[in-house]
Amino acid sequence: MPENCNPVNLRAMCQGCHLHYDAGLHAVTRAQTRARALADAGQLAVDVGPAAAPVMPPARPQALPAAPSAATEQLLLDLP
């Protein structure tokens, strides 16, 4: 939610991760923009009820990278 500036809601992400995280929101916005452009160009709309309304897919939880285990750290330190 872009309007929510609560520190719990804020997360630092690279551009690719941010676009992936907001993919559902972008899909809904893109569909609404295209529908508005078609309507402005004179395209008639067919009312099929609530089934035609775009629905955002559920957000996928972001997984944090796993901390390296002691064995992995030891292995990395032993490399020449």
Buried (B, 14 or more C-beta within 10 A) or exposed (E): EEEEEEEEEEEEEEEEEEEEBBBBBEBBEEEEEEBEEEEEEEEEEEEEEEEEEEEEEEEEEEEEEEEEEEEEEEEEEEEE
